[in-house]
C-alpha cells in the first residue's frame, strides 16, 4: 500500500540550512510533525548543537527550527513502507524541493542518515544539482552512535 507524506515542509524566507529525512515514522505521521518518535535523538542533537533547551511540544519544535534558520522536510513524498522500516521502502516518489529552494535562501542541504542520502542521490540530486551532506542518522535504529558522537558530527548544520 502506498503511503503519502502528510507533513508540509517547515521553512521560512530566513531558512539557510535544509535538513531532509527519508520518510516520516508512523509516530511522526500520527503527530503530523517531524521526528515524533520519543527515541529519535534528532531534537536532542540539534538543540545541543545550538546550545538550547530541547524543545518538547510541536510548537516549541517549530519555533526552534525557524529561529535557527533551518528548514525540515523529507526526501520521499510517497512510497510503500512497512511501519517505520526504512529497509522496507519501495516505489519511491520524491518530494519536489523547489517549494523550499525557490522561497528560502538555502545555503546547504544535509540528509539525516544513509537512507535519506541514497534516495536523495537517486531522485533529487540530478534535478537540482546540489550535493547533500550525509549526517549520521538520529534514529534509535542507529544505536552504534552515541548522543555525544551524533552532536559532534551534527555541528556542521550550524553555519557561521
MODELLER restraints for C-alpha pairs under 7 A, 6 or more apart:
rsr = mdl.restraints
at = mdl.atoms
rsr.add(forms.Gaussian(group=physical.xy_distance, feature=features.Distance(at['CA:1:A'], at['CA:80:A']), mean=5.61, stdev=0.5))
rsr.add(forms.Gaussian(group=physical.xy_distance, feature=features.Distance(at['CA:2:A'], at['CA:78:A']), mean=6.57, stdev=0.5))
rsr.add(forms.Gaussian(group=physical.xy_distance, feature=features.Distance(at['CA:2:A'], at['CA:79:A']), mean=5.28, stdev=0.5))
rsr.add(forms.Gaussian(group=physical.xy_distance, feature=features.Distance(at['CA:2:A'], at['CA:80:A']), mean=4.60, stdev=0.5))
rsr.add(forms.Gaussian(group=physical.xy_distance, feature=features.Distance(at['CA:3:A'], at['CA:78:A']), mean=5.48, stdev=0.5))
rsr.add(forms.Gaussian(group=physical.xy_distance, feature=features.Distance(at['CA:3:A'], at['CA:79:A']), mean=5.53, stdev=0.5))
rsr.add(forms.Gaussian(group=physical.xy_distance, feature=features.Distance(at['CA:3:A'], at['CA:80:A']), mean=5.92, stdev=0.5))
rsr.add(forms.Gaussian(group=physical.xy_distance, feature=features.Distance(at['CA:4:A'], at['CA:77:A']), mean=6.08, stdev=0.5))
rsr.add(forms.Gaussian(group=physical.xy_distance, feature=features.Distance(at['CA:4:A'], at['CA:78:A']), mean=4.31, stdev=0.5))
rsr.add(forms.Gaussian(group=physical.xy_distance, feature=features.Distance(at['CA:4:A'], at['CA:79:A']), mean=6.81, stdev=0.5))
rsr.add(forms.Gaussian(group=physical.xy_distance, feature=features.Distance(at['CA:5:A'], at['CA:77:A']), mean=5.07, stdev=0.5))
rsr.add(forms.Gaussian(group=physical.xy_distance, feature=features.Distance(at['CA:5:A'], at['CA:78:A']), mean=5.63, stdev=0.5))
rsr.add(forms.Gaussian(group=physical.xy_distance, feature=features.Distance(at['CA:6:A'], at['CA:29:A']), mean=6.52, stdev=0.5))
rsr.add(forms.Gaussian(group=physical.xy_distance, feature=features.Distance(at['CA:6:A'], at['CA:32:A']), mean=6.72, stdev=0.5))
rsr.add(forms.Gaussian(group=physical.xy_distance, feature=features.Distance(at['CA:7:A'], at['CA:32:A']), mean=5.68, stdev=0.5))
rsr.add(forms.Gaussian(group=physical.xy_distance, feature=features.Distance(at['CA:7:A'], at['CA:33:A']), mean=6.28, stdev=0.5))
rsr.add(forms.Gaussian(group=physical.xy_distance, feature=features.Distance(at['CA:9:A'], at['CA:72:A']), mean=5.92, stdev=0.5))
rsr.add(forms.Gaussian(group=physical.xy_distance, feature=features.Distance(at['CA:9:A'], at['CA:73:A']), mean=4.88, stdev=0.5))
rsr.add(forms.Gaussian(group=physical.xy_distance, feature=features.Distance(at['CA:10:A'], at['CA:71:A']), mean=5.44, stdev=0.5))
rsr.add(forms.Gaussian(group=physical.xy_distance, feature=features.Distance(at['CA:10:A'], at['CA:72:A']), mean=5.12, stdev=0.5))
rsr.add(forms.Gaussian(group=physical.xy_distance, feature=features.Distance(at['CA:10:A'], at['CA:73:A']), mean=6.56, stdev=0.5))
rsr.add(forms.Gaussian(group=physical.xy_distance, feature=features.Distance(at['CA:11:A'], at['CA:66:A']), mean=6.44, stdev=0.5))
rsr.add(forms.Gaussian(group=physical.xy_distance, feature=features.Distance(at['CA:11:A'], at['CA:70:A']), mean=6.68, stdev=0.5))
rsr.add(forms.Gaussian(group=physical.xy_distance, feature=features.Distance(at['CA:11:A'], at['CA:71:A']), mean=4.43, stdev=0.5))
rsr.add(forms.Gaussian(group=physical.xy_distance, feature=features.Distance(at['CA:11:A'], at['CA:72:A']), mean=6.66, stdev=0.5))
rsr.add(forms.Gaussian(group=physical.xy_distance, feature=features.Distance(at['CA:12:A'], at['CA:66:A']), mean=6.81, stdev=0.5))
rsr.add(forms.Gaussian(group=physical.xy_distance, feature=features.Distance(at['CA:12:A'], at['CA:104:A']), mean=6.25, stdev=0.5))
rsr.add(forms.Gaussian(group=physical.xy_distance, feature=features.Distance(at['CA:13:A'], at['CA:103:A']), mean=5.90, stdev=0.5))
rsr.add(forms.Gaussian(group=physical.xy_distance, feature=features.Distance(at['CA:13:A'], at['CA:104:A']), mean=4.35, stdev=0.5))
rsr.add(forms.Gaussian(group=physical.xy_distance, feature=features.Distance(at['CA:13:A'], at['CA:105:A']), mean=6.68, stdev=0.5))
rsr.add(forms.Gaussian(group=physical.xy_distance, feature=features.Distance(at['CA:14:A'], at['CA:69:A']), mean=5.59, stdev=0.5))
rsr.add(forms.Gaussian(group=physical.xy_distance, feature=features.Distance(at['CA:14:A'], at['CA:104:A']), mean=6.18, stdev=0.5))
rsr.add(forms.Gaussian(group=physical.xy_distance, feature=features.Distance(at['CA:14:A'], at['CA:105:A']), mean=6.64, stdev=0.5))
rsr.add(forms.Gaussian(group=physical.xy_distance, feature=features.Distance(at['CA:15:A'], at['CA:66:A']), mean=6.87, stdev=0.5))
rsr.add(forms.Gaussian(group=physical.xy_distance, feature=features.Distance(at['CA:15:A'], at['CA:69:A']), mean=4.06, stdev=0.5))
rsr.add(forms.Gaussian(group=physical.xy_distance, feature=features.Distance(at['CA:15:A'], at['CA:70:A']), mean=4.85, stdev=0.5))
rsr.add(forms.Gaussian(group=physical.xy_distance, feature=features.Distance(at['CA:15:A'], at['CA:71:A']), mean=5.68, stdev=0.5))
rsr.add(forms.Gaussian(group=physical.xy_distance, feature=features.Distance(at['CA:15:A'], at['CA:104:A']), mean=5.64, stdev=0.5))
rsr.add(forms.Gaussian(group=physical.xy_distance, feature=features.Distance(at['CA:15:A'], at['CA:105:A']), mean=6.17, stdev=0.5))
rsr.add(forms.Gaussian(group=physical.xy_distance, feature=features.Distance(at['CA:15:A'], at['CA:106:A']), mean=6.19, stdev=0.5))
rsr.add(forms.Gaussian(group=physical.xy_distance, feature=features.Distance(at['CA:16:A'], at['CA:69:A']), mean=5.49, stdev=0.5))
rsr.add(forms.Gaussian(group=physical.xy_distance, feature=features.Distance(at['CA:16:A'], at['CA:70:A']), mean=5.92, stdev=0.5))
rsr.add(forms.Gaussian(group=physical.xy_distance, feature=features.Distance(at['CA:16:A'], at['CA:104:A']), mean=6.97, stdev=0.5))
rsr.add(forms.Gaussian(group=physical.xy_distance, feature=features.Distance(at['CA:16:A'], at['CA:105:A']), mean=5.35, stdev=0.5))
rsr.add(forms.Gaussian(group=physical.xy_distance, feature=features.Distance(at['CA:16:A'], at['CA:106:A']), mean=4.09, stdev=0.5))
rsr.add(forms.Gaussian(group=physical.xy_distance, feature=features.Distance(at['CA:16:A'], at['CA:107:A']), mean=5.24, stdev=0.5))
rsr.add(forms.Gaussian(group=physical.xy_distance, feature=features.Distance(at['CA:16:A'], at['CA:108:A']), mean=6.85, stdev=0.5))
rsr.add(forms.Gaussian(group=physical.xy_distance, feature=features.Distance(at['CA:17:A'], at['CA:69:A']), mean=6.64, stdev=0.5))
rsr.add(forms.Gaussian(group=physical.xy_distance, feature=features.Distance(at['CA:17:A'], at['CA:70:A']), mean=4.85, stdev=0.5))
rsr.add(forms.Gaussian(group=physical.xy_distance, feature=features.Distance(at['CA:17:A'], at['CA:71:A']), mean=6.00, stdev=0.5))
rsr.add(forms.Gaussian(group=physical.xy_distance, feature=features.Distance(at['CA:17:A'], at['CA:106:A']), mean=5.46, stdev=0.5))
rsr.add(forms.Gaussian(group=physical.xy_distance, feature=features.Distance(at['CA:17:A'], at['CA:107:A']), mean=5.99, stdev=0.5))
rsr.add(forms.Gaussian(group=physical.xy_distance, feature=features.Distance(at['CA:17:A'], at['CA:108:A']), mean=5.14, stdev=0.5))
rsr.add(forms.Gaussian(group=physical.xy_distance, feature=features.Distance(at['CA:17:A'], at['CA:109:A']), mean=5.97, stdev=0.5))
rsr.add(forms.Gaussian(group=physical.xy_distance, feature=features.Distance(at['CA:17:A'], at['CA:157:A']), mean=6.76, stdev=0.5))
rsr.add(forms.Gaussian(group=physical.xy_distance, feature=features.Distance(at['CA:18:A'], at['CA:70:A']), mean=5.92, stdev=0.5))
rsr.add(forms.Gaussian(group=physical.xy_distance, feature=features.Distance(at['CA:18:A'], at['CA:71:A']), mean=4.57, stdev=0.5))
rsr.add(forms.Gaussian(group=physical.xy_distance, feature=features.Distance(at['CA:18:A'], at['CA:72:A']), mean=5.90, stdev=0.5))
rsr.add(forms.Gaussian(group=physical.xy_distance, feature=features.Distance(at['CA:18:A'], at['CA:106:A']), mean=6.48, stdev=0.5))
rsr.add(forms.Gaussian(group=physical.xy_distance, feature=features.Distance(at['CA:18:A'], at['CA:108:A']), mean=6.39, stdev=0.5))
rsr.add(forms.Gaussian(group=physical.xy_distance, feature=features.Distance(at['CA:18:A'], at['CA:109:A']), mean=4.79, stdev=0.5))
rsr.add(forms.Gaussian(group=physical.xy_distance, feature=features.Distance(at['CA:18:A'], at['CA:110:A']), mean=6.16, stdev=0.5))
rsr.add(forms.Gaussian(group=physical.xy_distance, feature=features.Distance(at['CA:19:A'], at['CA:71:A']), mean=6.10, stdev=0.5))
rsr.add(forms.Gaussian(group=physical.xy_distance, feature=features.Distance(at['CA:19:A'], at['CA:72:A']), mean=5.10, stdev=0.5))
rsr.add(forms.Gaussian(group=physical.xy_distance, feature=features.Distance(at['CA:19:A'], at['CA:73:A']), mean=6.62, stdev=0.5))
rsr.add(forms.Gaussian(group=physical.xy_distance, feature=features.Distance(at['CA:19:A'], at['CA:109:A']), mean=6.04, stdev=0.5))
rsr.add(forms.Gaussian(group=physical.xy_distance, feature=features.Distance(at['CA:19:A'], at['CA:110:A']), mean=4.85, stdev=0.5))
rsr.add(forms.Gaussian(group=physical.xy_distance, feature=features.Distance(at['CA:19:A'], at['CA:111:A']), mean=5.58, stdev=0.5))
rsr.add(forms.Gaussian(group=physical.xy_distance, feature=features.Distance(at['CA:19:A'], at['CA:112:A']), mean=6.91, stdev=0.5))
rsr.add(forms.Gaussian(group=physical.xy_distance, feature=features.Distance(at['CA:20:A'], at['CA:72:A']), mean=5.99, stdev=0.5))
rsr.add(forms.Gaussian(group=physical.xy_distance, feature=features.Distance(at['CA:20:A'], at['CA:73:A']), mean=5.07, stdev=0.5))
rsr.add(forms.Gaussian(group=physical.xy_distance, feature=features.Distance(at['CA:20:A'], at['CA:74:A']), mean=4.54, stdev=0.5))
rsr.add(forms.Gaussian(group=physical.xy_distance, feature=features.Distance(at['CA:20:A'], at['CA:75:A']), mean=5.96, stdev=0.5))
rsr.add(forms.Gaussian(group=physical.xy_distance, feature=features.Distance(at['CA:20:A'], at['CA:110:A']), mean=6.26, stdev=0.5))
rsr.add(forms.Gaussian(group=physical.xy_distance, feature=features.Distance(at['CA:20:A'], at['CA:111:A']), mean=4.69, stdev=0.5))
rsr.add(forms.Gaussian(group=physical.xy_distance, feature=features.Distance(at['CA:20:A'], at['CA:112:A']), mean=6.04, stdev=0.5))
rsr.add(forms.Gaussian(group=physical.xy_distance, feature=features.Distance(at['CA:20:A'], at['CA:116:A']), mean=6.96, stdev=0.5))
rsr.add(forms.Gaussian(group=physical.xy_distance, feature=features.Distance(at['CA:21:A'], at['CA:73:A']), mean=6.52, stdev=0.5))
rsr.add(forms.Gaussian(group=physical.xy_distance, feature=features.Distance(at['CA:21:A'], at['CA:74:A']), mean=4.44, stdev=0.5))
rsr.add(forms.Gaussian(group=physical.xy_distance, feature=features.Distance(at['CA:21:A'], at['CA:75:A']), mean=6.18, stdev=0.5))
rsr.add(forms.Gaussian(group=physical.xy_distance, feature=features.Distance(at['CA:21:A'], at['CA:111:A']), mean=5.84, stdev=0.5))
rsr.add(forms.Gaussian(group=physical.xy_distance, feature=features.Distance(at['CA:21:A'], at['CA:112:A']), mean=4.99, stdev=0.5))
rsr.add(forms.Gaussian(group=physical.xy_distance, feature=features.Distance(at['CA:21:A'], at['CA:116:A']), mean=5.45, stdev=0.5))
rsr.add(forms.Gaussian(group=physical.xy_distance, feature=features.Distance(at['CA:22:A'], at['CA:74:A']), mean=5.18, stdev=0.5))
rsr.add(forms.Gaussian(group=physical.xy_distance, feature=features.Distance(at['CA:22:A'], at['CA:75:A']), mean=5.16, stdev=0.5))
rsr.add(forms.Gaussian(group=physical.xy_distance, feature=features.Distance(at['CA:22:A'], at['CA:76:A']), mean=5.88, stdev=0.5))
rsr.add(forms.Gaussian(group=physical.xy_distance, feature=features.Distance(at['CA:22:A'], at['CA:115:A']), mean=6.11, stdev=0.5))
rsr.add(forms.Gaussian(group=physical.xy_distance, feature=features.Distance(at['CA:22:A'], at['CA:116:A']), mean=4.14, stdev=0.5))
rsr.add(forms.Gaussian(group=physical.xy_distance, feature=features.Distance(at['CA:23:A'], at['CA:74:A']), mean=5.61, stdev=0.5))
rsr.add(forms.Gaussian(group=physical.xy_distance, feature=features.Distance(at['CA:23:A'], at['CA:75:A']), mean=6.76, stdev=0.5))
rsr.add(forms.Gaussian(group=physical.xy_distance, feature=features.Distance(at['CA:23:A'], at['CA:76:A']), mean=5.57, stdev=0.5))
rsr.add(forms.Gaussian(group=physical.xy_distance, feature=features.Distance(at['CA:24:A'], at['CA:34:A']), mean=6.68, stdev=0.5))
rsr.add(forms.Gaussian(group=physical.xy_distance, feature=features.Distance(at['CA:25:A'], at['CA:84:A']), mean=4.68, stdev=0.5))
rsr.add(forms.Gaussian(group=physical.xy_distance, feature=features.Distance(at['CA:26:A'], at['CA:83:A']), mean=6.12, stdev=0.5))
rsr.add(forms.Gaussian(group=physical.xy_distance, feature=features.Distance(at['CA:26:A'], at['CA:84:A']), mean=5.63, stdev=0.5))
rsr.add(forms.Gaussian(group=physical.xy_distance, feature=features.Distance(at['CA:27:A'], at['CA:36:A']), mean=5.57, stdev=0.5))
rsr.add(forms.Gaussian(group=physical.xy_distance, feature=features.Distance(at['CA:27:A'], at['CA:37:A']), mean=5.44, stdev=0.5))
rsr.add(forms.Gaussian(group=physical.xy_distance, feature=features.Distance(at['CA:28:A'], at['CA:34:A']), mean=5.58, stdev=0.5))
rsr.add(forms.Gaussian(group=physical.xy_distance, feature=features.Distance(at['CA:28:A'], at['CA:35:A']), mean=5.71, stdev=0.5))
rsr.add(forms.Gaussian(group=physical.xy_distance, feature=features.Distance(at['CA:28:A'], at['CA:36:A']), mean=4.30, stdev=0.5))
rsr.add(forms.Gaussian(group=physical.xy_distance, feature=features.Distance(at['CA:28:A'], at['CA:37:A']), mean=6.37, stdev=0.5))
rsr.add(forms.Gaussian(group=physical.xy_distance, feature=features.Distance(at['CA:33:A'], at['CA:58:A']), mean=6.90, stdev=0.5))
rsr.add(forms.Gaussian(group=physical.xy_distance, feature=features.Distance(at['CA:35:A'], at['CA:42:A']), mean=6.61, stdev=0.5))
rsr.add(forms.Gaussian(group=physical.xy_distance, feature=features.Distance(at['CA:39:A'], at['CA:140:A']), mean=5.70, stdev=0.5))
rsr.add(forms.Gaussian(group=physical.xy_distance, feature=features.Distance(at['CA:40:A'], at['CA:138:A']), mean=5.84, stdev=0.5))
rsr.add(forms.Gaussian(group=physical.xy_distance, feature=features.Distance(at['CA:40:A'], at['CA:139:A']), mean=4.83, stdev=0.5))
rsr.add(forms.Gaussian(group=physical.xy_distance, feature=features.Distance(at['CA:40:A'], at['CA:140:A']), mean=5.36, stdev=0.5))
rsr.add(forms.Gaussian(group=physical.xy_distance, feature=features.Distance(at['CA:41:A'], at['CA:138:A']), mean=5.02, stdev=0.5))
rsr.add(forms.Gaussian(group=physical.xy_distance, feature=features.Distance(at['CA:41:A'], at['CA:139:A']), mean=6.43, stdev=0.5))
rsr.add(forms.Gaussian(group=physical.xy_distance, feature=features.Distance(at['CA:42:A'], at['CA:138:A']), mean=5.23, stdev=0.5))
rsr.add(forms.Gaussian(group=physical.xy_distance, feature=features.Distance(at['CA:43:A'], at['CA:54:A']), mean=6.12, stdev=0.5))
rsr.add(forms.Gaussian(group=physical.xy_distance, feature=features.Distance(at['CA:43:A'], at['CA:55:A']), mean=6.84, stdev=0.5))
rsr.add(forms.Gaussian(group=physical.xy_distance, feature=features.Distance(at['CA:44:A'], at['CA:54:A']), mean=5.59, stdev=0.5))
rsr.add(forms.Gaussian(group=physical.xy_distance, feature=features.Distance(at['CA:45:A'], at['CA:150:A']), mean=6.72, stdev=0.5))
rsr.add(forms.Gaussian(group=physical.xy_distance, feature=features.Distance(at['CA:45:A'], at['CA:151:A']), mean=5.18, stdev=0.5))
rsr.add(forms.Gaussian(group=physical.xy_distance, feature=features.Distance(at['CA:47:A'], at['CA:53:A']), mean=6.07, stdev=0.5))
rsr.add(forms.Gaussian(group=physical.xy_distance, feature=features.Distance(at['CA:47:A'], at['CA:54:A']), mean=5.28, stdev=0.5))
rsr.add(forms.Gaussian(group=physical.xy_distance, feature=features.Distance(at['CA:48:A'], at['CA:151:A']), mean=6.75, stdev=0.5))
rsr.add(forms.Gaussian(group=physical.xy_distance, feature=features.Distance(at['CA:49:A'], at['CA:151:A']), mean=6.29, stdev=0.5))
rsr.add(forms.Gaussian(group=physical.xy_distance, feature=features.Distance(at['CA:49:A'], at['CA:155:A']), mean=5.64, stdev=0.5))
rsr.add(forms.Gaussian(group=physical.xy_distance, feature=features.Distance(at['CA:55:A'], at['CA:61:A']), mean=5.23, stdev=0.5))
rsr.add(forms.Gaussian(group=physical.xy_distance, feature=features.Distance(at['CA:65:A'], at['CA:71:A']), mean=6.60, stdev=0.5))
rsr.add(forms.Gaussian(group=physical.xy_distance, feature=features.Distance(at['CA:75:A'], at['CA:94:A']), mean=5.70, stdev=0.5))
rsr.add(forms.Gaussian(group=physical.xy_distance, feature=features.Distance(at['CA:75:A'], at['CA:95:A']), mean=5.63, stdev=0.5))
rsr.add(forms.Gaussian(group=physical.xy_distance, feature=features.Distance(at['CA:75:A'], at['CA:116:A']), mean=6.26, stdev=0.5))
rsr.add(forms.Gaussian(group=physical.xy_distance, feature=features.Distance(at['CA:75:A'], at['CA:119:A']), mean=6.77, stdev=0.5))
rsr.add(forms.Gaussian(group=physical.xy_distance, feature=features.Distance(at['CA:75:A'], at['CA:120:A']), mean=5.99, stdev=0.5))
rsr.add(forms.Gaussian(group=physical.xy_distance, feature=features.Distance(at['CA:76:A'], at['CA:92:A']), mean=6.49, stdev=0.5))
rsr.add(forms.Gaussian(group=physical.xy_distance, feature=features.Distance(at['CA:76:A'], at['CA:93:A']), mean=5.93, stdev=0.5))
rsr.add(forms.Gaussian(group=physical.xy_distance, feature=features.Distance(at['CA:76:A'], at['CA:94:A']), mean=4.37, stdev=0.5))
rsr.add(forms.Gaussian(group=physical.xy_distance, feature=features.Distance(at['CA:76:A'], at['CA:95:A']), mean=5.34, stdev=0.5))
rsr.add(forms.Gaussian(group=physical.xy_distance, feature=features.Distance(at['CA:77:A'], at['CA:93:A']), mean=5.53, stdev=0.5))
rsr.add(forms.Gaussian(group=physical.xy_distance, feature=features.Distance(at['CA:77:A'], at['CA:94:A']), mean=4.99, stdev=0.5))
rsr.add(forms.Gaussian(group=physical.xy_distance, feature=features.Distance(at['CA:77:A'], at['CA:95:A']), mean=4.53, stdev=0.5))
rsr.add(forms.Gaussian(group=physical.xy_distance, feature=features.Distance(at['CA:78:A'], at['CA:92:A']), mean=5.97, stdev=0.5))
rsr.add(forms.Gaussian(group=physical.xy_distance, feature=features.Distance(at['CA:78:A'], at['CA:93:A']), mean=5.26, stdev=0.5))
rsr.add(forms.Gaussian(group=physical.xy_distance, feature=features.Distance(at['CA:79:A'], at['CA:89:A']), mean=6.35, stdev=0.5))
rsr.add(forms.Gaussian(group=physical.xy_distance, feature=features.Distance(at['CA:79:A'], at['CA:90:A']), mean=5.78, stdev=0.5))
rsr.add(forms.Gaussian(group=physical.xy_distance, feature=features.Distance(at['CA:79:A'], at['CA:91:A']), mean=5.22, stdev=0.5))
rsr.add(forms.Gaussian(group=physical.xy_distance, feature=features.Distance(at['CA:79:A'], at['CA:92:A']), mean=4.57, stdev=0.5))
rsr.add(forms.Gaussian(group=physical.xy_distance, feature=features.Distance(at['CA:79:A'], at['CA:93:A']), mean=6.34, stdev=0.5))
rsr.add(forms.Gaussian(group=physical.xy_distance, feature=features.Distance(at['CA:80:A'], at['CA:89:A']), mean=5.57, stdev=0.5))
rsr.add(forms.Gaussian(group=physical.xy_distance, feature=features.Distance(at['CA:80:A'], at['CA:90:A']), mean=5.06, stdev=0.5))
rsr.add(forms.Gaussian(group=physical.xy_distance, feature=features.Distance(at['CA:80:A'], at['CA:91:A']), mean=5.99, stdev=0.5))
rsr.add(forms.Gaussian(group=physical.xy_distance, feature=features.Distance(at['CA:81:A'], at['CA:88:A']), mean=5.37, stdev=0.5))
rsr.add(forms.Gaussian(group=physical.xy_distance, feature=features.Distance(at['CA:81:A'], at['CA:89:A']), mean=4.70, stdev=0.5))
rsr.add(forms.Gaussian(group=physical.xy_distance, feature=features.Distance(at['CA:81:A'], at['CA:90:A']), mean=6.65, stdev=0.5))
rsr.add(forms.Gaussian(group=physical.xy_distance, feature=features.Distance(at['CA:82:A'], at['CA:88:A']), mean=5.82, stdev=0.5))
rsr.add(forms.Gaussian(group=physical.xy_distance, feature=features.Distance(at['CA:86:A'], at['CA:115:A']), mean=6.78, stdev=0.5))
rsr.add(forms.Gaussian(group=physical.xy_distance, feature=features.Distance(at['CA:94:A'], at['CA:123:A']), mean=6.20, stdev=0.5))
rsr.add(forms.Gaussian(group=physical.xy_distance, feature=features.Distance(at['CA:109:A'], at['CA:132:A']), mean=4.94, stdev=0.5))
rsr.add(forms.Gaussian(group=physical.xy_distance, feature=features.Distance(at['CA:109:A'], at['CA:133:A']), mean=6.36, stdev=0.5))
rsr.add(forms.Gaussian(group=physical.xy_distance, feature=features.Distance(at['CA:110:A'], at['CA:132:A']), mean=5.21, stdev=0.5))
rsr.add(forms.Gaussian(group=physical.xy_distance, feature=features.Distance(at['CA:110:A'], at['CA:133:A']), mean=4.67, stdev=0.5))
rsr.add(forms.Gaussian(group=physical.xy_distance, feature=features.Distance(at['CA:110:A'], at['CA:134:A']), mean=5.85, stdev=0.5))
rsr.add(forms.Gaussian(group=physical.xy_distance, feature=features.Distance(at['CA:110:A'], at['CA:135:A']), mean=6.74, stdev=0.5))
rsr.add(forms.Gaussian(group=physical.xy_distance, feature=features.Distance(at['CA:111:A'], at['CA:117:A']), mean=5.80, stdev=0.5))
rsr.add(forms.Gaussian(group=physical.xy_distance, feature=features.Distance(at['CA:111:A'], at['CA:132:A']), mean=6.46, stdev=0.5))
rsr.add(forms.Gaussian(group=physical.xy_distance, feature=features.Distance(at['CA:111:A'], at['CA:133:A']), mean=6.17, stdev=0.5))
rsr.add(forms.Gaussian(group=physical.xy_distance, feature=features.Distance(at['CA:111:A'], at['CA:134:A']), mean=4.99, stdev=0.5))
rsr.add(forms.Gaussian(group=physical.xy_distance, feature=features.Distance(at['CA:111:A'], at['CA:135:A']), mean=6.00, stdev=0.5))
rsr.add(forms.Gaussian(group=physical.xy_distance, feature=features.Distance(at['CA:112:A'], at['CA:134:A']), mean=6.44, stdev=0.5))
rsr.add(forms.Gaussian(group=physical.xy_distance, feature=features.Distance(at['CA:112:A'], at['CA:135:A']), mean=5.36, stdev=0.5))
rsr.add(forms.Gaussian(group=physical.xy_distance, feature=features.Distance(at['CA:112:A'], at['CA:136:A']), mean=6.20, stdev=0.5))
rsr.add(forms.Gaussian(group=physical.xy_distance, feature=features.Distance(at['CA:112:A'], at['CA:137:A']), mean=5.00, stdev=0.5))
rsr.add(forms.Gaussian(group=physical.xy_distance, feature=features.Distance(at['CA:112:A'], at['CA:138:A']), mean=6.94, stdev=0.5))
rsr.add(forms.Gaussian(group=physical.xy_distance, feature=features.Distance(at['CA:113:A'], at['CA:134:A']), mean=6.16, stdev=0.5))
rsr.add(forms.Gaussian(group=physical.xy_distance, feature=features.Distance(at['CA:113:A'], at['CA:135:A']), mean=5.61, stdev=0.5))
rsr.add(forms.Gaussian(group=physical.xy_distance, feature=features.Distance(at['CA:113:A'], at['CA:136:A']), mean=4.89, stdev=0.5))
rsr.add(forms.Gaussian(group=physical.xy_distance, feature=features.Distance(at['CA:113:A'], at['CA:137:A']), mean=3.91, stdev=0.5))
rsr.add(forms.Gaussian(group=physical.xy_distance, feature=features.Distance(at['CA:114:A'], at['CA:134:A']), mean=6.78, stdev=0.5))
rsr.add(forms.Gaussian(group=physical.xy_distance, feature=features.Distance(at['CA:117:A'], at['CA:134:A']), mean=6.00, stdev=0.5))
rsr.add(forms.Gaussian(group=physical.xy_distance, feature=features.Distance(at['CA:125:A'], at['CA:131:A']), mean=6.43, stdev=0.5))
rsr.add(forms.Gaussian(group=physical.xy_distance, feature=features.Distance(at['CA:135:A'], at['CA:153:A']), mean=6.91, stdev=0.5))
rsr.add(forms.Gaussian(group=physical.xy_distance, feature=features.Distance(at['CA:135:A'], at['CA:154:A']), mean=6.61, stdev=0.5))
rsr.add(forms.Gaussian(group=physical.xy_distance, feature=features.Distance(at['CA:136:A'], at['CA:150:A']), mean=6.73, stdev=0.5))
